[in-house]
Amino acid sequence: MKLQKKLYILILLLAALFFENNTYAQSFTETSPEKVGFSSERLEYLTKTFEGFVENDALPGSVILVARKGEIAYYKAFGKRDIEQNDPMERTDIFRIASQTKAIVSVGIMILQERGLLTISEPVGKYIPEFNKTTVAVPDENGGYTIEQAHRAITIRDLLTHTAGVGYGNGVAADKWKEAGIQGWYFADREEPILQTVKRMAKLPFDAQPGEKFVYGYSTDILGALIEVVSGQSLDAFLSENIFQPLGMNDTHFYLPKKKNDRLSVVYSATDTGIEKAPNPGAMVGQGAYIKGPRVSYSGGAGLLSTAFDYGRFLQMMLNEGELDGTRILSRKSVELMTVDHISNIKFPWDNGTGFGLGFSVVKNLGDRGTIGSVGEYGWGGAYHSSYWVDPSEELVVVYLTQVIPTKISEDHQKLPVLIYQAIID
């Protein structure tokens, strides 16, 4: 009898443990807005506004995901995935996330640091020797330029903060970058592995001295190549093993599996006559080679495809200080380091009151920025007009995905945060 009682108690304990773990595993699921401090009625302003963008031919379609306190409060698709085929956008559709890739690769670097395989203060040349000596193009009085030796070695931290002086090949020495065939952020059609491309970059003149200026460009592509060297894996394999699989990001890829082709959102361009389908395959402004390309070059700066749900899980991991569903990707201290300003003595070129951390822009002064949000909010966006942010003080994650390049609309980006924050009622 005593044995039966002990077995019964053991079964109850195991059942309780199972249900506790099972409940925990169900985090980042949908809930009612009111449960996490939103008003369903006020969120209708968000819905009507983005329906209006589609009706007015300003956007082909989009997906918006808003999570708060670990649960999804708002998750809607708008418009069409493919206008010509009259195919409605679905929440599970896949998007080219372009520079949203950068945050994921930056996390990859921090994973390597936590494993003792590198430190971000080290020179890049320790791992990719071509970067031991680099040069900088300096404009002269005659409209030309001279080439100088870099004052110091580029560090991994320089790359994470975009202060390495590396642009997108359209700077002072654009002629040399054009001659080398390295301009713009698009790599999907290349048959050259990213490490080889990056080694060729190292021989070209950069746009500024290391540590002196915020220059947005190939820094994270260099970090992706660095991950390959240090880990001994392709960037694709490393990210899949260490981030995508552990977080259940099952629809995040550099190149799309054939069975998912019909979920890839079509790219559109804004023209004087409205929204038109971008060329196929095209290059930076086009459909891209993500389905039928050579599948050789893994761009750490702009190469990934993903869904709002997958990217939301990645951001929720960051908001949770490096952990999601019992799986730890980073330590709390690494997340803290990534999401504070690292460029206090360097002007961030686009938004007042904003700095830059290790892979994310960071809000430092809300009044200087002049738009709704919170101090400590961090995020970024992508070339196809997508954006995201994490607001730790509000326990908030936002993912906004669309596919328009070039675009003539900024109103959506201006209104999106207002329409989300105004719906918070707790």
LOTOR-581751 format. One record per residue (C-alpha): residue number from 1; x, y, z. Coordinates in Angstrom, 1 decimal, padded with zeros to 4 digits. Example, Ala and Ser with C-alpha at 12.3 -4.5 7.8 and 13.67 -1.06 7.14 Angstrom:
REM LOTOR-581751
  resi    east   north      up
     1   012.3  -004.5   007.8
     2   013.7  -001.1   007.1
REM end
This chain:
REM LOTOR-581751
  resi    east   north      up
     1   000.0   000.0   000.0
     2   002.8   002.3   000.9
     3   004.5   001.5  -002.4
     4   001.3   002.2  -004.3
     5   001.0   005.5  -002.5
     6   004.6   006.4  -003.3
     7   004.0   005.5  -007.0
     8   000.8   007.6  -007.0
     9   002.7   010.6  -005.6
    10   005.5   010.1  -008.1
    11   003.0   010.0  -011.0
    12   001.4   013.2  -009.8
    13   004.8   014.9  -009.6
    14   005.7   013.8  -013.1
    15   002.4   014.9  -014.4
    16   002.7   018.3  -012.8
    17   006.2   018.6  -014.2
    18   005.0   017.6  -017.7
    19   002.1   020.1  -017.7
    20   004.4   022.8  -016.3
    21   006.9   022.2  -019.1
    22   004.2   021.8  -021.7
    23   002.6   025.1  -020.6
    24   006.1   026.8  -020.7
    25   006.7   025.5  -024.1
    26   003.6   027.2  -025.3
    27   005.0   030.7  -024.8
    28   004.8   033.2  -027.7
    29   001.3   032.0  -028.6
    30  -001.7   034.2  -029.3
    31  -003.8   035.6  -026.6
    32  -006.5   038.3  -026.2
    33  -005.1   041.8  -026.4
    34  -006.7   042.7  -023.0
    35  -004.8   039.9  -021.3
    36  -001.5   041.7  -022.0
    37  -002.7   045.3  -021.5
    38  -003.9   046.2  -025.0
    39  -007.4   047.4  -026.0
    40  -008.9   045.4  -028.8
    41  -011.1   048.4  -029.7
    42  -008.1   050.7  -030.0
    43  -006.1   048.2  -032.0
    44  -008.8   048.6  -034.7
    45  -007.2   051.9  -035.6
    46  -004.1   050.0  -036.6
    47  -006.1   047.5  -038.7
    48  -008.1   050.2  -040.5
    49  -005.0   052.3  -041.2
    50  -003.1   049.4  -042.8
    51  -006.1   048.2  -044.7
    52  -006.2   051.8  -046.1
    53  -002.6   051.6  -047.3
    54  -003.6   048.6  -049.4
    55  -006.8   050.1  -050.7
    56  -005.0   053.3  -051.7
    57  -002.3   051.3  -053.6
    58   000.5   052.5  -051.3
    59   001.4   049.0  -050.2
    60   000.8   045.6  -051.9
    61   000.5   043.8  -048.6
    62   002.1   043.3  -045.2
    63   002.2   041.3  -042.0
    64   002.2   042.9  -038.5
    65   003.0   041.0  -035.3
    66   002.8   042.6  -031.9
    67   003.7   040.6  -028.8
    68   003.6   041.8  -025.2
    69   004.6   040.1  -022.0
    70   005.6   037.1  -024.0
    71   002.3   036.5  -025.8
    72   001.1   037.6  -029.3
    73  -001.6   040.2  -029.0
    74  -002.0   041.3  -032.6
    75  -001.0   039.2  -035.7
    76  -002.6   040.2  -039.0
    77  -001.9   040.0  -042.7
    78  -003.0   042.7  -045.2
    79  -003.4   042.9  -048.9
    80  -001.9   040.5  -051.4
    81   001.2   038.3  -051.5
    82   000.9   038.4  -055.3
    83  -001.4   041.0  -056.8
    84  -001.3   039.6  -060.3
    85  -002.4   036.1  -059.1
    86  -005.0   037.6  -056.7
    87  -003.2   035.7  -053.9
    88  -004.0   037.1  -050.5
    89  -001.2   037.7  -048.0
    90  -001.2   035.2  -045.2
    91   000.4   035.5  -041.9
    92   002.8   032.6  -042.6
    93   004.1   034.1  -045.9
    94   007.9   034.4  -046.2
    95   009.7   037.7  -046.8
    96   013.1   038.8  -047.8
    97   014.2   040.5  -044.6
    98   017.4   042.1  -046.0
    99   019.2   044.0  -043.2
   100   017.1   042.4  -040.5
   101   019.7   039.6  -041.0
   102   022.3   041.8  -039.3
   103   020.8   041.4  -035.8
   104   020.9   037.6  -036.1
   105   024.5   037.5  -037.3
   106   025.5   039.9  -034.5
   107   024.0   037.4  -032.1
   108   026.1   034.7  -033.8
   109   029.3   036.7  -033.0
   110   028.3   037.0  -029.4
   111   027.7   033.2  -029.2
   112   031.3   032.7  -030.4
   113   032.5   035.1  -027.8
   114   030.6   033.3  -025.0
   115   032.3   030.1  -026.1
   116   035.7   031.6  -025.8
   117   036.4   031.4  -029.5
   118   036.9   035.2  -030.0
   119   036.6   038.5  -028.2
   120   035.0   041.5  -029.9
   121   037.9   043.7  -029.0
   122   040.2   041.7  -031.2
   123   041.3   042.8  -034.7
   124   039.5   041.1  -037.6
   125   042.9   040.4  -039.2
   126   043.6   037.8  -036.5
   127   041.0   035.6  -038.2
   128   041.0   037.0  -041.8
   129   044.6   038.1  -042.4
   130   043.6   040.3  -045.4
   131   042.3   042.8  -042.9
   132   045.6   043.2  -041.1
   133   046.4   046.3  -043.2
   134   043.5   048.2  -044.8
   135   043.3   051.6  -046.6
   136   041.0   054.6  -046.6
   137   040.0   056.9  -049.5
   138   040.3   060.5  -048.6
   139   038.6   063.2  -050.8
   140   040.9   065.8  -052.2
   141   040.3   069.4  -053.3
   142   040.0   068.5  -057.0
   143   037.0   066.1  -056.6
   144   039.3   063.1  -056.6
   145   040.8   061.2  -053.7
   146   044.0   059.9  -052.2
   147   044.4   056.5  -050.5
   148   045.9   056.4  -047.0
   149   046.8   053.6  -044.7
   150   044.3   053.0  -041.9
   151   045.4   054.5  -038.6
   152   044.7   051.3  -036.8
   153   043.3   047.8  -037.3
   154   039.6   047.2  -037.7
   155   038.2   045.3  -034.7
   156   035.2   043.0  -034.5
   157   033.5   045.6  -032.3
   158   034.0   048.2  -035.1
   159   032.1   045.9  -037.4
   160   029.3   045.3  -034.9
   161   028.8   049.1  -034.4
   162   029.2   050.1  -038.1
   163   032.2   052.2  -037.2
   164   034.7   050.2  -039.3
   165   034.4   052.7  -042.1
   166   033.1   050.1  -044.5
   167   030.3   051.3  -046.8
   168   028.4   049.6  -049.6
   169   030.9   050.4  -052.3
   170   029.3   053.7  -053.3
   171   031.6   056.0  -051.3
   172   034.7   058.1  -052.1
   173   036.4   055.3  -054.1
   174   033.2   054.0  -055.7
   175   035.1   053.5  -059.0
   176   037.4   050.9  -057.5
   177   034.5   049.0  -055.8
   178   032.6   049.0  -059.1
   179   035.6   047.7  -060.9
   180   035.8   044.9  -058.3
   181   032.1   044.1  -058.8
   182   031.2   044.7  -055.2
   183   028.5   047.3  -054.7
   184   025.1   047.1  -052.9
   185   023.8   044.7  -050.4
   186   022.6   041.9  -052.7
   187   024.5   038.7  -052.9
   188   022.0   035.9  -053.8
   189   023.0   035.7  -057.4
   190   026.8   035.3  -056.7
   191   028.7   032.1  -057.3
   192   031.5   033.3  -055.1
   193   031.4   032.2  -051.4
   194   031.0   035.2  -049.1
   195   034.5   034.7  -047.5
   196   036.2   035.1  -050.8
   197   034.2   038.3  -051.6
   198   035.1   039.7  -048.1
   199   038.8   039.0  -048.7
   200   038.6   041.0  -051.9
   201   036.8   043.8  -050.0
   202   039.8   044.1  -047.7
   203   042.0   045.2  -050.6
   204   039.7   048.1  -051.5
   205   039.8   051.6  -050.0
   206   037.2   052.1  -047.2
   207   035.1   055.2  -046.6
   208   036.5   056.3  -043.2
   209   039.1   055.6  -040.6
   210   038.2   052.8  -038.1
   211   036.3   054.1  -035.1
   212   035.8   057.7  -036.4
   213   032.4   057.6  -038.2
   214   029.2   055.6  -038.4
   215   029.3   054.1  -042.0
   216   026.5   051.7  -042.9
   217   027.6   048.9  -045.2
   218   029.3   045.5  -045.5
   219   030.4   045.3  -041.8
   220   027.9   042.5  -041.0
   221   028.8   040.6  -044.2
   222   032.4   040.6  -042.9
   223   031.1   039.3  -039.6
   224   029.3   036.5  -041.4
   225   032.5   035.5  -043.1
   226   034.3   035.7  -039.7
   227   031.7   033.3  -038.2
   228   032.6   030.8  -041.0
   229   036.3   031.1  -040.3
   230   036.0   030.8  -036.5
   231   033.3   028.1  -036.4
   232   034.5   026.0  -039.3
   233   030.9   025.9  -040.6
   234   029.1   027.7  -043.4
   235   027.2   030.7  -042.0
   236   024.0   028.9  -043.0
   237   024.9   025.8  -041.0
   238   026.1   027.8  -037.9
   239   023.0   030.0  -037.7
   240   020.7   027.0  -038.2
   241   022.4   024.9  -035.5
   242   022.8   027.7  -032.9
   243   019.8   030.0  -033.5
   244   017.1   028.8  -035.9
   245   016.7   025.2  -034.7
   246   016.9   026.0  -031.0
   247   014.3   028.8  -031.4
   248   012.0   026.9  -033.7
   249   012.6   029.4  -036.5
   250   011.6   026.8  -039.1
   251   010.9   029.2  -041.9
   252   014.1   031.2  -041.8
   253   016.5   030.4  -044.7
   254   019.1   032.0  -046.9
   255   017.6   030.2  -049.9
   256   014.1   028.8  -050.0
   257   013.3   025.1  -049.9
   258   011.3   024.1  -053.0
   259   008.3   023.1  -051.0
   260   008.0   026.7  -049.7
   261   008.2   028.5  -053.0
   262   004.6   029.5  -053.1
   263   004.9   031.3  -049.7
   264   007.5   033.8  -050.8
   265   006.0   037.2  -051.0
   266   006.4   039.0  -054.4
   267   008.5   042.2  -054.5
   268   006.8   045.4  -055.7
   269   008.1   048.9  -056.6
   270   006.4   052.2  -056.1
   271   006.2   054.1  -059.4
   272   004.4   057.3  -060.5
   273   001.5   055.2  -061.6
   274   001.2   053.0  -058.5
   275   002.6   049.7  -057.3
   276   004.2   047.5  -060.0
   277   005.9   044.1  -059.8
   278   009.7   044.4  -059.6
   279   011.8   042.6  -062.3
   280   012.4   038.9  -062.2
   281   014.9   037.9  -061.2
   282   016.4   041.4  -061.0
   283   019.1   042.3  -058.5
   284   018.8   044.7  -055.6
   285   015.5   046.0  -057.0
   286   013.9   042.7  -058.1
   287   012.6   039.3  -057.1
   288   016.1   038.0  -056.4
   289   017.7   034.6  -056.8
   290   016.4   033.2  -053.5
   291   014.6   030.4  -055.3
   292   016.7   029.5  -058.4
   293   020.0   031.1  -057.5
   294   023.4   029.4  -057.2
   295   022.9   029.1  -053.4
   296   026.6   029.7  -052.7
   297   026.9   033.2  -051.1
   298   025.5   033.6  -047.5
   299   025.1   037.3  -046.9
   300   025.3   038.1  -043.2
   301   024.3   041.6  -044.0
   302   021.1   041.1  -046.0
   303   020.6   037.5  -047.1
   304   017.9   035.9  -045.0
   305   014.3   035.1  -045.7
   306   011.9   034.7  -042.7
   307   008.4   035.1  -041.4
   308   006.9   037.6  -038.9
   309   006.4   034.7  -036.4
   310   010.0   033.4  -036.7
   311   011.5   036.8  -036.4
   312   009.2   037.6  -033.5
   313   010.6   034.5  -031.7
   314   014.1   035.8  -032.2
   315   013.2   039.2  -030.8
   316   011.3   037.6  -027.9
   317   014.5   035.7  -027.0
   318   016.3   039.0  -026.9
   319   013.6   040.6  -024.8
   320   013.8   037.6  -022.4
   321   017.5   038.4  -021.9
   322   018.8   035.6  -024.2
   323   016.3   032.7  -023.5
   324   013.1   031.4  -025.0
   325   011.1   028.3  -024.0
   326   013.8   027.0  -021.7
   327   016.5   027.3  -024.4
   328   019.3   029.8  -023.7
   329   020.9   031.3  -026.8
   330   022.9   034.1  -025.0
   331   023.6   035.2  -021.5
   332   021.8   038.1  -019.9
   333   025.0   040.1  -019.8
   334   025.7   039.7  -023.5
   335   022.2   040.9  -024.3
   336   022.7   043.9  -022.1
   337   026.0   044.7  -023.9
   338   024.3   044.5  -027.3
   339   021.5   046.8  -026.5
   340   023.2   049.8  -025.1
   341   024.8   052.7  -027.1
   342   028.4   052.1  -028.1
   343   028.9   055.2  -030.3
   344   028.4   058.0  -027.8
   345   031.2   060.1  -029.4
   346   030.1   059.5  -033.0
   347   026.9   061.0  -034.5
   348   024.3   058.5  -035.6
   349   023.4   059.9  -039.0
   350   019.6   059.4  -039.2
   351   017.7   060.0  -036.0
   352   018.4   062.4  -033.2
   353   018.4   060.8  -029.7
   354   019.5   057.5  -031.2
   355   022.8   055.6  -030.8
   356   023.9   052.2  -031.9
   357   024.7   049.0  -030.0
   358   026.1   045.7  -031.3
   359   023.7   045.1  -034.2
   360   020.8   047.3  -033.2
   361   020.0   051.0  -033.1
   362   019.2   052.2  -029.5
   363   017.0   055.0  -028.3
   364   018.9   057.2  -025.9
   365   016.7   060.3  -025.6
   366   013.0   060.2  -026.4
   367   012.5   063.9  -026.6
   368   015.5   064.4  -029.0
   369   014.1   061.6  -031.2
   370   010.6   063.2  -031.1
   371   008.6   060.1  -031.8
   372   006.6   057.8  -029.6
   373   008.4   054.9  -027.9
   374   010.7   054.3  -024.9
   375   014.3   055.0  -023.8
   376   016.2   051.7  -024.3
   377   014.1   050.6  -027.2
   378   016.2   048.9  -029.9
   379   015.6   047.7  -033.4
   380   016.3   048.1  -037.1
   381   014.8   047.4  -040.5
   382   015.3   046.1  -044.0
   383   015.7   047.4  -047.6
   384   012.3   046.0  -048.6
   385   010.7   048.5  -046.2
   386   010.4   046.2  -043.2
   387   011.1   047.2  -039.6
   388   011.1   045.8  -036.1
   389   011.8   046.9  -032.6
   390   011.9   045.7  -029.0
   391   010.8   047.9  -026.1
   392   012.0   046.3  -022.8
   393   010.2   048.8  -020.6
   394   006.8   047.9  -022.2
   395   007.8   044.2  -022.6
   396   006.9   044.7  -026.3
   397   008.1   043.1  -029.6
   398   007.0   044.4  -033.0
   399   007.6   042.9  -036.4
   400   006.4   044.7  -039.6
   401   007.1   042.9  -042.9
   402   006.4   044.1  -046.4
   403   008.1   043.9  -049.8
   404   008.4   047.3  -051.6
   405   011.6   048.6  -053.1
   406   011.9   051.4  -053.9
   407   009.0   052.9  -051.9
   408   007.4   056.3  -051.9
   409   005.7   055.9  -048.6
   410   007.0   056.6  -045.1
   411   003.7   057.2  -043.5
   412   003.3   053.5  -042.5
   413   006.5   053.6  -040.5
   414   005.5   056.8  -038.8
   415   002.1   055.7  -037.9
   416   002.8   052.1  -036.9
   417   004.4   052.8  -033.5
   418   001.8   055.4  -032.7
   419  -001.1   053.0  -033.5
   420   000.5   050.3  -031.3
   421   001.4   052.4  -028.3
   422  -001.9   054.2  -028.2
   423  -003.6   050.9  -027.7
   424  -001.8   050.1  -024.5
   425  -004.2   050.6  -021.6
   426  -002.5   049.2  -018.5
REM end
